[in-house]
Amino acid sequence: MPSSVLAKRFEADILNQTRTITSSSSSPSRNTYFLDGGHRFISLPTLGTHTKTAAHISRVFEEWLQNKLYHQHMADDRLPILEDSVDLLAEDIMNKLKSRQSVRGLIGGVAKIMIKIRTGHMYCFHQQTDNGLPSIEANVMDFIQQFPLFLDTVIYVVPTYTEHVQDDCIPILITIENVSTNPSDPYYLFENVSLLG
């Protein structure tokens, strides 16, 4: 069975589990980042219940983003994230998650993790309204000129008490959709990440 089919099944499974679990320990964590095309960004976290694990992963992601923007800005003139290959971005994020301070730093209690990422130009932001984000209003044009790019992340964490899991690894799915290059066709990267050093 192709890996993209397995990844899509995993995605559907996590979405179903997080809908059916009423505990706050399974609620998704959403952050929207607005980027200036250089090395600056601002973050708008969605208010709500965030698990300790999701908050940890969100901080790891933000650290990755900060390093990515700073180092790429210094290296070349491409627009960071937006002009990068989605498969290389996914691998870079997965490698960051595999580091000792990231997923390997989790003590336990996590059965599955999924990180959904959408990125693009702010003029495409209105396509996000089906995900609960507001469309662009005319009075934010100054903001768009300063921060013309967006990156939206949703982190899903399924706790271990929902199913039997192995203690030495966590399945992680990363999906990345660039609304300019692969709209409605996200790239999937799925790995079982070892918790052992």
N, C-alpha and C positions, 0 to 999 in steps of 0.2 A: 504494500500500500504506500503511495507517495507520501512524503513527509508533510506536504501542504495539506493533504486530507486529514492526517493525524492532528496537525496543528489546529485546523478548523474545528475538528471534533473536541479537542481540548478547550478551545475558546468557548464553544457552545456549552460545554460541561461547566466551566467556571462561571459563566454568566447565569446559567440555570441555578447553580448552587448558591451564588451570592443573592439571587432573587428569593430563594426559598428559605434561606437562613435569616431569622429575624434578629439575631444577635448583632450588637454594634461591632463585634469583632470581625465581621465579614463585610462591612460597608466599604465601597470603593473610595479611594482618595483621588481627587482631581486637582490639578494645578494647570493654569494656563500661563505661559510665558510669552512676553512680547519682546522681540529682539530688534535692535537698531541696524542690523546688517554688519555690525562690527563686533565689538566685544562687550557691549552693554545689553542688559535685559532687565525686565521687571517681572515679577511673579504675582499672579492673582490666584491665591488658593481659594477653593470653594469651601464655604463654611459648612460644617457638618461634623459627624463623628468620624474620626480617623483612628485606626488601630495603631498601636505602638510600632508594629512591624511595617505597616504601610507608611507611617511617618518616617521611619528609618530608611526605607527604600526611596522615598521621595527626597530625603536629604542626600542620599548617595547619588541619585539621578541629577539633582541640582549641582552637586560638586562636579559630576562628569560634564554637565552643560557648561559650567563656568570655565573649566579647564579646556574644553573643546573650543569655545568661542575665543578665549584668550590666545591659545596656541595657534589656532588656524588664522586668526586675524594677523598675527605676527608673521606667519609663513607665506601666505598668498592673498590674492585679491578676490578669491571666490566668496560668494555669500555662504557663510557657515550654515550647516544643516540643510538649507534649502537646495544648494547645488551639490550636495554630497550624495553618493550612492546609498540608497536605503539599506541594501544588504551590508555594506561596510559600517553604516551607523549602527545597525542592529548588533553586529558582531562586536563593535566597540563598546556598546552599552552592556552586552552580555559579559564581556571580559571584565568590565568594571564591577559587575554584580558578583562575579566569581572571586574577586579579590578577598583576602582575609577579613578586611574591615566591612565588607558588604554582606552578602547572603551567608557567607561562612561564619560571620559574626553572630548570626541568629542562634539563640540557645535552643529553640524548638517551638512547637506549637503551630508550625506552618506546614500545610499539606501541598499547596499549589500557589503559584504567583503568576499573574499575567499583567503586562504593562502594554497598554494601547497608546500609541503616539500618532498624532496628526500634526502636520506642519504645512506651512504655505505662506502665501502673501496675504496680508490683511484684507485685501479686496475679495479674497475667497472665504473669509471668515464667516460670512452669512450662510455658507453651506453647512455650518455647524449647528444651526438652529434646531435640527432634529435631535441633537445631543443635549439640549437644554441650555445652550449658550445664546446670549442675545445677538441679534443681527446688528450690523454697524449703522449707527445713526449719523446724520449729517454733522452734528455738533462735535464729533470726535475726529474730524479731518486733521486737525493739528497734531493730535496724538498719533494718527496713522503716518503722518510725515516723519515723525521722530522715531517711531517703532513700527516699520512697515511689515514685519514678519511675525508670525505666531507659531507657537509650539504648544500643543495641548496634550497633557498626559492624564491617563486614568490608570490607577494601580489597584488591582484586585488581589486580595489575599484570602485564601480559603484555609480556615484553621484545621488542625489535625483532628479535632473531635468529630468532624463531619464524615470521616472515612478512615480506613486503615491505610497507613503509609509506611514507607521505609524510613528509618531514622537517619540514614546516612546520605540522603540526597533529596533535593526539592526540584520537581519539574517546574520550569520557567518558560513562559511564552512571551515573546516580544513581537508586537505587530507595529509596523510603521507605514503610515500612509502619507505621501507627499501629494497634496491636492493639485499640484502643478504637473507632476510626472506620473503618478499612479493613483488617480482619484478612484475611490470605491474599489480598489484592488490592492489592499495592503500587502506588504512583504511580511512573511512569517518566519521567525527563528525560534525553534523549540529545542531545549536541552534539559537534561537531568543534571543539575549542578550538585556536585559532591559537597557535603558539609565537612568532610575530613580534610585536614591540611595537608 
